[in-house]
Amino acid sequence: MLTISITAALVLVAPLEGPGFHFIDVGQGSALLVRGEDGEVVLVDSGPPSGAEAILAALAVHEVEEIGLWVHTHYDADHVGGFARVAAGLDARWPSADDPILDRLWDRGAAGPLPSNHATSLYFAVAGDRRTEPEPGAVYTAAGLRVEVLALDPAPAAAPENARGLALCITAGGVTALIPGDLPRDRVELAAAACGPVDILWISHHGATDASSAAAIELADPWISVISAGHENGHCHPSALALALIHDRRAWLLDGAGLDPRGSCPTLADSLGLDHRLVGGDLWIDASLREWLGGPAQGFVAAAG
């Protein structure tokens, strides 16, 4: 049965000023804000176009005016779609005075075929000459913050977009996370071997069947797993296999198509472990690995249990 923990009436409000990982609920897509000790911010991906307002809200609640580094793991629309809107600031005009300052912009480069969609075209147009391809093993550092682009074996020449993506090993306030984008399972295993064991694993490709393996989970050995997937996605993410591989581990699901038994995807109720929880919004994990649920509009409260 699907069990959802309800936060008690007496709640603790999350302190968002310290280092931590803010997983932003952008629907079917991915977006992550990472804070360092002195407020330095790294963003990873920008969700679909419809998720841009959620990212802007997260920047506002953290009082972010300057983004030290923004990494896009690959060019699918659900990972780059919100970039142009967020880069335009609250007034939605670009360029203008309220645009966030962007110090560095990293992506996978332009090798191989590129997705043909409006979101990717807008990304290249707005990013312009600010975007660079980091070398494998490149490292970005700030106070209490370290981002490493993992040096994986080169993807085959005919590899699809997901396999060409960057994998990141990020440490904030002593907490380490593996961020594999949408990599397939064989490349997630390479990334997990290079970064793990970790405190947090962002499950690859929203929990798709082809992106998870027992070896990857064993190598990463996460204390907490996070799956970002929208409740209205035709891919039926996350898969029962992905949930089974982390069945006995603590996990947070931002959402998932199969969580609603009225939907068109196979129900996931029987695949959920006892320590699998539904966020129903954003997730903030601080430097003490405490978990906070909510979102910029309503505030964050401590997760029960």
C-alpha positions in Angstrom: 0.0 0.0 0.0 1.1 3.6 -0.6 1.9 5.2 2.6 2.4 9.0 2.8 3.8 10.5 6.0 1.9 13.5 7.3 4.0 16.2 9.0 2.9 16.9 12.6 1.1 20.1 13.6 4.2 21.3 15.5 6.7 21.7 12.7 10.3 22.9 12.3 10.9 25.5 9.6 13.9 24.8 7.4 16.9 27.1 7.7 17.7 27.8 4.0 20.8 30.0 4.6 23.3 27.1 5.0 24.7 24.6 2.5 22.5 22.0 1.0 20.7 20.6 -2.0 17.3 22.0 -3.1 15.6 19.6 -5.5 13.1 21.8 -7.4 9.7 20.3 -8.4 9.6 21.2 -12.1 7.2 18.4 -13.1 8.6 15.9 -15.7 12.1 17.1 -15.7 15.1 18.0 -13.5 16.4 21.0 -11.7 18.6 21.3 -8.7 20.0 24.3 -6.7 23.0 23.7 -4.5 24.2 26.2 -1.9 27.7 26.6 -0.5 28.6 27.8 3.0 28.6 31.5 2.1 25.6 31.5 -0.2 27.3 30.6 -3.4 24.9 28.8 -5.8 25.3 26.1 -8.4 22.3 25.1 -10.6 22.0 21.8 -12.4 19.6 21.6 -15.3 16.5 23.8 -15.8 13.6 21.5 -16.2 11.0 21.9 -19.0 9.7 25.3 -20.0 6.8 25.0 -17.6 9.2 24.5 -14.7 10.9 27.9 -15.0 8.6 29.7 -12.5 9.5 27.1 -9.9 13.2 27.8 -10.4 12.7 31.5 -10.2 10.8 31.0 -7.0 13.7 28.9 -5.6 16.2 31.6 -6.5 14.0 34.2 -4.8 13.7 32.3 -1.6 17.4 31.8 -1.4 17.9 35.5 -2.3 20.1 34.5 -5.3 21.2 37.3 -7.6 24.4 35.6 -8.9 24.7 32.0 -10.1 28.3 30.9 -9.8 27.9 27.9 -12.1 25.0 26.5 -14.1 25.5 23.1 -15.5 23.2 21.4 -18.0 23.8 17.7 -18.2 22.4 17.4 -21.7 20.0 19.1 -24.2 16.7 17.3 -23.9 13.9 19.8 -23.4 13.0 18.6 -19.9 16.6 19.5 -18.8 17.2 22.8 -20.7 13.7 24.1 -21.2 13.5 26.5 -18.3 16.8 28.2 -19.0 15.8 31.0 -21.3 12.9 32.1 -19.0 15.0 32.0 -15.8 17.8 33.8 -17.5 15.4 36.6 -18.3 14.6 37.3 -14.6 11.3 38.2 -13.1 10.4 40.7 -15.7 10.7 38.0 -18.5 12.7 40.4 -20.7 16.2 39.4 -21.8 18.5 41.1 -21.5 17.4 43.5 -18.7 18.5 44.8 -15.4 16.9 42.1 -13.3 18.5 39.1 -15.1 20.5 36.9 -12.7 24.2 37.2 -13.0 25.6 34.0 -14.5 29.3 33.5 -13.9 29.8 30.2 -15.7 27.7 28.0 -17.9 28.8 24.4 -18.6 27.2 21.9 -20.9 28.2 18.7 -22.8 29.4 20.6 -25.9 28.1 20.4 -29.4 29.5 17.0 -30.5 27.2 14.6 -32.2 23.5 15.2 -33.2 21.6 17.7 -31.1 17.9 17.4 -30.2 15.7 19.4 -32.6 13.3 21.2 -30.4 12.4 24.8 -29.5 13.8 24.5 -25.9 17.3 23.5 -27.1 17.3 26.2 -29.8 16.4 28.8 -27.2 19.1 27.5 -24.8 21.8 28.0 -27.5 20.4 31.4 -28.4 20.3 32.8 -24.9 23.5 31.1 -23.7 25.5 32.4 -26.6 29.2 32.5 -26.1 28.8 32.2 -22.3 28.5 28.4 -22.6 31.6 26.2 -22.4 32.3 22.5 -22.5 34.3 21.5 -19.4 37.2 19.1 -19.6 36.5 15.6 -18.1 37.6 15.9 -14.5 37.0 19.7 -14.4 36.3 21.0 -10.9 34.5 24.1 -9.7 35.0 25.2 -6.1 33.6 27.7 -3.7 33.4 27.9 0.1 32.1 24.5 1.2 31.2 23.6 -2.3 32.8 21.3 -4.9 31.5 20.3 -8.3 33.4 17.7 -10.4 32.6 16.7 -14.0 33.3 13.0 -13.8 35.8 11.7 -16.4 33.9 8.8 -18.0 34.9 6.8 -21.1 33.8 8.7 -24.2 30.3 7.8 -25.4 30.1 5.9 -28.7 29.8 8.0 -31.9 26.2 6.9 -32.5 25.2 7.3 -28.8 21.8 8.9 -28.1 21.5 12.2 -26.3 21.1 10.7 -22.9 24.4 8.8 -23.1 26.3 11.9 -24.1 25.4 13.8 -20.9 27.6 14.9 -18.1 27.7 13.2 -14.7 28.5 15.3 -11.7 29.9 14.6 -8.2 28.9 17.5 -6.0 29.8 18.1 -2.4 28.1 20.8 -0.3 28.8 21.3 3.4 30.4 17.8 3.6 27.4 16.1 1.9 28.2 14.4 -1.4 25.7 13.7 -4.2 26.0 11.8 -7.5 24.1 13.6 -10.3 24.0 11.4 -13.4 21.5 13.3 -15.5 19.8 10.8 -17.8 22.7 8.5 -18.4 22.0 4.8 -19.2 22.8 2.2 -16.6 26.3 1.3 -17.9 27.4 4.9 -17.7 25.7 5.4 -14.3 27.8 2.5 -13.1 31.0 4.2 -14.2 29.9 7.5 -12.6 29.0 5.7 -9.3 32.4 4.0 -9.2 34.1 7.4 -9.7 32.0 9.3 -7.1 30.6 6.8 -4.7 29.9 6.0 -2.0 27.6 9.0 -1.7 25.1 10.5 0.7 22.6 11.4 -2.0 21.9 9.7 -5.4 19.7 11.5 -7.9 18.3 8.5 -9.7 19.2 8.7 -13.4 16.6 9.4 -16.1 13.7 10.0 -13.6 13.8 6.3 -12.7 13.6 4.8 -16.2 14.1 1.1 -16.5 17.2 1.5 -18.7 19.0 3.8 -16.3 19.1 1.7 -13.1 21.1 -1.3 -12.1 22.0 -3.2 -8.9 25.6 -2.5 -9.5 25.1 1.3 -9.8 23.1 1.3 -6.5 25.8 -0.8 -4.8 28.6 1.4 -6.0 26.9 4.6 -5.0 25.5 3.2 -1.8 23.4 6.3 -1.1 21.9 7.2 2.2 19.1 9.0 0.4 17.8 8.6 -3.2 15.8 11.2 -5.0 13.6 10.6 -8.1 12.3 13.6 -10.0 9.4 12.7 -12.3 6.1 14.4 -13.1 2.7 12.9 -12.3 1.5 13.4 -15.9 4.3 11.8 -17.9 3.7 9.3 -20.7 7.0 7.5 -19.9 5.5 6.0 -16.7 8.5 7.2 -14.7 9.6 6.0 -12.3 9.7 2.3 -13.2 8.9 -0.5 -10.8 12.5 -1.8 -11.4 14.1 1.5 -10.2 12.0 1.4 -7.1 12.8 -2.3 -6.5 16.5 -1.6 -6.7 16.2 0.9 -3.8 13.4 -1.0 -2.1 15.1 -1.1 1.3 16.7 2.4 1.0 15.3 5.8 1.9 14.0 7.5 -1.1 12.0 10.6 -2.0 9.8 10.8 -5.1 9.0 14.3 -6.3 6.1 12.7 -8.1 5.4 9.8 -10.5 3.0 8.8 -13.2 2.2 5.5 -11.6 1.4 6.9 -8.1 -2.2 7.7 -9.3 -4.1 4.4 -9.8 -6.5 6.3 -12.0 -3.8 7.1 -14.5 -2.7 5.2 -17.6 0.6 3.8 -16.1 0.9 0.6 -14.1 0.4 1.4 -10.4 3.5 1.6 -8.4 1.9 1.1 -5.0 3.2 -2.5 -4.7 6.7 -1.4 -5.7 7.2 1.2 -3.0 9.4 0.4 0.0 8.6 1.2 3.6 10.9 4.2 3.5 9.8 5.6 0.1 8.1 8.9 0.5 6.2 11.3 -1.8 7.4 14.9 -1.6 4.5 16.7 -3.2 6.7 19.7 -3.9 10.3 20.7 -3.4 12.9 18.9 -1.3 15.7 20.5 0.7 18.4 18.4 2.2 20.8 20.3 4.5 24.4 19.7 5.5 23.2 17.4 8.4 21.2 15.3 5.9 18.0 16.5 7.4 15.1 16.5 4.9 12.6 19.4 4.5 9.5 19.4 2.4 7.5 22.1 0.8 8.4 24.9 -1.6 9.3 28.6 -1.8 5.7 29.7 -1.8 4.6 27.8 1.3 7.9 27.4 3.1 9.7 24.2 4.1 8.9 22.0 7.1 10.8 19.1 8.6 10.0 15.7 7.1 8.2 13.3 9.5 10.1 10.2 10.4 
